[in-house]
Amino acid sequence: MKIPFLDLGAAYRELQAEIDTAVARVLSSGYYIGGPEVEAFEGEFATYCGASHAVGVANGLDALHLALRAMDVGPGDEVVVPSNTYIATWLAVSQCGATPIPVEPDVYTRNIDPARIEAALTPRTKVILPVHLYGQPADMEPILAIARKHGLCVLEDAAQAHGARYKGKRLGAHGDAVAWSFYPGKNLGAMGDGGAVTTNDARLADRIGVLRNYGSRAKYVNEVKGYNSRLDPVQAAILRVKLTHLDDWNARRTSLAARYQQGLSGSSLTLPHVPDWAEPAWHLYVVQHHKREVMQKELADAGIGTLIHYPIPPHLQTAYADLGYGRGSFPISEKIHKEVLSLPIGPTMSLSQAEQVIDAVRSAIGKH
Ligand SMILES: *Cc1c(COP(=O)(O)O)cnc(C)c1O
């Protein structure tokens, strides 16, 4: 029996009646840009995140980019980013004409290491941009303390962490603003592209709201050179349905992760490390092994889908050749990228499927 990495079709079928009704409601409403569904979703998502504002945008990259623009990041500025992240985090900085300054992760949490941030600051630093990678919250308290001490903004990339909690409080407003993606495979996923920024800062929310809509507040009056980056109302309606199931679906991910943690402990794998202040959203269940490639192949032969998040770190991508980093510039990230393997996890996966994965993984590493 095959086990896919993530079965989005099965997730749709579980909510099909609700989703189809929501989509039909938008199609017959006559509102195809903005309108009541987008506003309702923004309100509901802000409440869920414990933030006073949510601003819907077209995707997660735009959420990061527009939030940085609203923080006045531009050419000559520097933004501290994790060396271990998806490239979108860096690209948002580059889109502002600013420079991403990578900081290595903690080897256990694989998130940005707060103890290394101060050494990366210069008079040009404007923002610290931690990522809650794999759904594991980054250690926000020391990051916020550094930001306060140096007068910097904090933008969180929570594209993989919908519903995760840091010290008991849901992500959504620990920093000055939080960027979200609703890419279909995320914990809160649309059926197309989508994104949002949450914040407690009314001024930031207002600026992002203007930037996403051609720099305009009133039709045909343009205050700034803005963008077209709006959250689609069909996606907003789908997201409203899925938001009501998010905690339930995250709980299923948590059970699967617990089963993995238990079933794979004592093996030669490095398992995710969860600090006691973290309640992860388990977007990904990422193990590390020096024989990652053979493991992936053997699991594929057993019909088990796995993915690598990510095979090449941003600093070694051709896209960032201009920054001049070579192999060995960020060794902790490079080792992570060489060793990580993401096991199947998702809302429609069963615990017995997790058992099958555990058996297959144990058999694969037993041979090497
Ligand atoms: C998915 C993701 C993004 C980008 O989201 P899109 O909606 O695909 O633009 C940004 N950062 C991280 C960490 C992501 O995983």
The ligand as an SDF file (V2000), in Angstrom:
LIG
                    3D

 15 15  0  0  0  0  0  0  0  0999 V2000
    5.8630   28.5360    1.5030 C   0  0  0  0  0  0  0  0  0  0  0  0
    6.8370   29.4410    2.1210 C   0  0  0  0  0  0  0  0  0  0  0  0
    6.9520   30.7990    1.7300 C   0  0  0  0  0  0  0  0  0  0  0  0
    6.3120   31.3610    0.5130 C   0  0  0  0  0  0  0  0  0  0  0  0
    4.9700   31.1690    0.3560 O   0  0  0  0  0  0  0  0  0  0  0  0
    4.2910   31.2550   -1.0890 P   0  0  0  0  0  0  0  0  0  0  0  0
    2.8470   31.3720   -0.7440 O   0  0  0  0  0  0  0  0  0  0  0  0
    4.6310   30.0300   -1.8270 O   0  0  0  0  0  0  0  0  0  0  0  0
    4.7840   32.4900   -1.7620 O   0  0  0  0  0  0  0  0  0  0  0  0
    7.7940   31.6090    2.4580 C   0  0  0  0  0  0  0  0  0  0  0  0
    8.5370   31.1440    3.4760 N   0  0  0  0  0  0  0  0  0  0  0  0
    8.4820   29.8540    3.8550 C   0  0  0  0  0  0  0  0  0  0  0  0
    9.3290   29.4000    5.0020 C   0  0  0  0  0  0  0  0  0  0  0  0
    7.6560   28.9560    3.1740 C   0  0  0  0  0  0  0  0  0  0  0  0
    7.6350   27.6720    3.5480 O   0  0  0  0  0  0  0  0  0  0  0  0
  1  2  1  0
  2  3  1  0
  2 14  2  0
  3  4  1  0
  3 10  2  0
  4  5  1  0
  5  6  1  0
  6  7  2  0
  6  8  1  0
  6  9  1  0
 10 11  1  0
 11 12  2  0
 12 13  1  0
 12 14  1  0
 14 15  1  0
M  END
$$$$
